[in-house]
Amino acid sequence: MMSHRMTVNNISTLETRSQAESSGRRTKSWKPSLRQELTAANMMLAEINRQRLAMLEKNLHLQEQIKKASEESSRDSLTGLLNRRGRDRAWTREIHLLEHSVPFSERGRIDASVVMIDLDNFKTINDRYGHGAGDAVLQRVVTHLQTTFSRDTDILCRPGGDEFDVILLNTDCPHAYALAGELAESVRQDTTLHFADARVTLSVGVTDIRFTSHRMADDLGEAMSTADALMYISKNNGGDQVTGGTRNVPRPMREEDRVNIQY
């Protein structure tokens, strides 16, 4: 900044001297190349501005690269869905908004659900037909997921392997059950997921998120544990079904405690 002020001051002095020279008022200290000095100073100032603009553009490009890298680190490279980190970031943003907009006494009125999904027979297909076929299966199932859960607020995640989870805000359990059933049916009817000796179907667990603690992140953790347990009930009962329950049901869950919906 000091050099910039000096350059501007120098240009101002040169302009004054140039004006005096053109009017015929000369002094002994003035040089005959005064206009050339003024031109050189203007060129120097233009170069400083050019360098500043180039630095600004470089910084903007760097910020875009950092943002892109951050987004890529939050996505599953195969399916494009959020990974665990991306899901946690997305949920953190949502609960930040909720915690600052909804009083604790009213959080019990918030409708939210979790859907946990595991592919049936995926290991068999992956082992017999190769990882390429397994990857194609995962990508195909994701198209069904994105069709079923298509709202901007729906948080779709592939935490790893052949498991998926979905966080649904403003969605009560009955609605979540219905959506999970639609998803299971669409996958069941997709002939591209039928192989000679195996068919891809879904084992699904659905539960609600009860916001009862002061840390809404803890409430999600509890709900995901419950949904995961329900999903394994579906799996252990033969797969290709949706099992639902709530956090209020003591664990281990008894047969009469859970709601099972098969489509």
C-alpha positions in Angstrom: 0.0 0.0 0.0 2.9 2.3 0.7 4.4 1.8 -2.7 0.9 2.4 -4.3 0.5 5.8 -2.4 4.0 6.8 -3.5 3.2 5.9 -7.1 0.0 8.0 -7.0 1.9 10.9 -5.4 4.6 10.7 -7.9 2.1 10.7 -10.8 0.4 13.7 -9.3 3.7 15.6 -9.0 4.6 14.7 -12.6 1.3 15.9 -13.8 1.8 19.2 -12.1 5.3 19.5 -13.5 4.0 18.5 -17.0 1.3 21.2 -16.8 3.9 23.8 -15.7 6.2 22.7 -18.5 3.5 23.0 -21.1 2.8 26.6 -20.0 6.4 27.6 -20.3 7.1 27.8 -16.5 10.3 25.8 -16.1 12.7 25.5 -13.2 16.3 24.2 -13.1 15.2 20.9 -11.4 12.8 19.8 -14.2 14.1 17.3 -16.7 13.3 17.5 -20.4 11.9 13.8 -20.3 9.1 14.8 -18.0 6.3 13.4 -20.2 8.1 10.2 -20.6 8.4 9.8 -16.8 4.6 10.4 -16.5 3.9 7.8 -19.2 6.2 5.3 -17.4 4.5 6.0 -14.0 1.1 5.4 -15.6 2.3 2.1 -17.1 3.6 1.1 -13.6 0.2 1.8 -12.0 -1.5 -0.2 -14.8 0.8 -3.1 -14.1 0.1 -3.0 -10.4 -3.7 -3.1 -11.1 -3.2 -6.0 -13.6 -1.3 -8.0 -10.9 -3.9 -7.3 -8.3 -6.7 -8.4 -10.7 -4.7 -11.6 -11.5 -4.2 -12.3 -7.8 -8.0 -11.8 -7.2 -8.9 -14.2 -10.0 -6.4 -16.8 -8.6 -7.9 -16.5 -5.2 -11.4 -17.0 -6.5 -10.2 -20.0 -8.5 -8.6 -21.5 -5.4 -11.8 -21.0 -3.4 -13.8 -22.8 -6.1 -11.3 -25.7 -6.0 -11.5 -25.9 -2.2 -15.3 -25.9 -2.4 -15.3 -28.6 -5.1 -12.8 -30.8 -3.1 -15.0 -30.4 -0.1 -18.1 -31.5 -2.0 -16.3 -34.4 -3.6 -15.1 -35.6 -0.2 -18.7 -35.7 0.9 -19.9 -37.8 -2.0 -19.7 -41.5 -2.8 -17.7 -41.8 -5.9 -19.7 -44.7 -7.4 -23.3 -43.5 -6.9 -22.9 -39.8 -6.3 -24.9 -40.0 -3.1 -23.7 -38.5 0.1 -21.2 -40.6 2.1 -21.2 -40.7 5.9 -19.3 -37.4 6.2 -21.7 -35.7 3.7 -24.7 -37.0 5.5 -23.5 -35.7 8.8 -22.7 -32.3 7.4 -26.1 -32.1 5.8 -27.8 -33.1 9.0 -25.7 -30.6 11.0 -27.0 -27.8 8.7 -30.6 -28.9 9.2 -30.4 -29.2 12.9 -28.7 -25.9 13.2 -31.7 -24.3 11.5 -34.1 -26.3 13.6 -32.4 -25.6 16.9 -32.4 -21.9 16.2 -36.0 -21.7 14.9 -38.0 -24.2 17.0 -38.1 -23.9 20.8 -37.2 -27.1 22.7 -40.8 -27.4 24.1 -42.2 -27.6 20.5 -39.6 -30.0 19.0 -41.8 -33.0 19.7 -44.1 -31.8 17.0 -41.5 -32.1 14.3 -42.1 -35.0 11.9 -39.0 -36.7 10.7 -38.1 -40.3 9.8 -35.2 -42.5 9.0 -35.2 -45.3 6.4 -32.4 -47.9 6.4 -32.0 -50.1 3.4 -30.0 -53.3 2.6 -29.9 -55.1 -0.7 -30.9 -58.7 -0.7 -28.7 -61.2 -2.6 -26.2 -58.5 -3.5 -23.2 -60.6 -2.3 -24.2 -63.5 -4.5 -24.5 -61.3 -7.6 -21.2 -59.5 -6.8 -19.4 -62.8 -6.3 -20.8 -64.7 -9.3 -21.0 -61.9 -11.9 -18.1 -59.7 -10.8 -17.7 -56.2 -9.3 -18.8 -54.6 -12.5 -22.2 -56.2 -12.2 -22.3 -55.3 -8.6 -21.6 -51.7 -9.3 -24.3 -51.6 -12.0 -26.8 -53.0 -9.4 -25.9 -50.3 -6.9 -26.2 -47.5 -9.5 -29.6 -48.9 -10.7 -30.9 -49.1 -7.2 -29.9 -45.4 -6.6 -32.1 -44.4 -9.5 -35.0 -45.9 -7.7 -34.0 -44.2 -4.5 -33.7 -40.8 -6.2 -37.1 -41.2 -7.9 -38.8 -42.2 -4.6 -37.1 -39.6 -2.4 -36.9 -36.7 -4.7 -37.4 -33.6 -2.4 -34.5 -31.2 -1.9 -34.7 -31.8 1.8 -34.4 -35.6 1.5 -30.9 -36.7 2.7 -29.8 -39.8 0.7 -26.6 -41.6 1.8 -24.6 -44.6 0.9 -22.5 -45.2 4.0 -20.8 -48.2 2.4 -21.2 -51.6 0.8 -24.8 -52.4 -0.2 -26.5 -50.3 2.5 -28.3 -47.0 2.1 -30.0 -44.7 4.5 -32.4 -41.8 4.0 -33.3 -39.0 6.4 -36.8 -37.5 5.8 -37.7 -34.2 7.3 -41.4 -33.2 7.5 -42.3 -36.8 7.0 -44.2 -38.9 9.6 -43.8 -42.6 10.0 -46.9 -43.7 8.0 -45.8 -41.6 5.1 -42.2 -43.0 5.4 -43.6 -46.5 5.5 -45.6 -45.9 2.3 -42.5 -44.4 0.5 -40.3 -47.3 1.6 -43.0 -49.7 0.3 -43.0 -47.9 -3.1 -39.3 -48.1 -3.2 -39.3 -51.9 -2.4 -41.9 -52.5 -5.1 -40.1 -50.5 -7.8 -36.9 -52.5 -7.2 -38.8 -55.8 -7.1 -40.4 -55.1 -10.5 -37.2 -53.9 -12.2 -36.2 -56.7 -14.5 -32.7 -55.4 -15.0 -32.1 -56.5 -11.4 -33.2 -60.0 -12.1 -30.3 -62.5 -12.6 -30.5 -66.1 -13.6 -30.0 -67.4 -10.0 -30.7 -64.3 -7.9 -33.0 -61.2 -7.8 -32.2 -58.0 -6.1 -34.8 -57.0 -3.5 -34.7 -54.8 -0.4 -34.7 -55.3 3.4 -35.9 -52.0 4.9 -36.3 -50.6 8.4 -38.2 -47.4 9.1 -38.6 -45.4 12.3 -39.4 -41.9 13.4 -36.9 -39.4 14.9 -38.1 -38.3 18.3 -36.6 -34.9 19.3 -36.5 -35.4 23.1 -33.0 -34.4 24.0 -31.3 -31.0 24.0 -28.9 -32.4 21.3 -30.8 -33.2 18.1 -27.7 -35.0 16.8 -28.2 -37.5 19.6 -31.8 -38.0 18.6 -30.8 -38.9 15.1 -28.2 -41.4 16.4 -30.9 -43.1 18.4 -33.3 -43.2 15.5 -30.7 -44.6 13.1 -29.8 -47.4 15.6 -33.5 -48.3 15.8 -34.0 -48.2 12.0 -30.9 -50.4 11.6 -32.3 -53.0 14.0 -35.6 -53.0 12.2 -33.8 -53.4 8.9 -32.1 -56.6 10.2 -35.5 -57.9 11.3 -36.6 -57.6 7.7 -33.4 -59.3 6.6 -33.7 -62.2 9.1 -37.4 -62.7 8.2 -36.4 -63.5 4.6 -35.8 -60.1 3.1 -37.9 -58.2 0.5 -40.0 -56.4 3.2 -40.3 -53.2 5.2 -40.4 -53.3 9.0 -41.3 -50.3 11.1 -41.2 -49.4 14.7 -40.6 -46.5 17.1 -37.9 -45.5 19.6 -40.5 -45.8 22.4 -40.5 -49.6 22.0 -38.1 -51.3 24.4 -35.3 -53.3 22.9 -35.0 -56.1 22.0 -38.2 -55.6 20.1 -40.9 -58.2 20.5 -43.0 -59.4 17.6 -46.2 -57.7 18.9 -44.3 -54.4 19.4 -43.4 -53.8 15.7 -45.4 -52.9 12.7 -44.6 -54.9 9.6 -45.7 -53.8 6.2 -45.1 -56.0 3.2 -45.9 -54.6 -0.3 
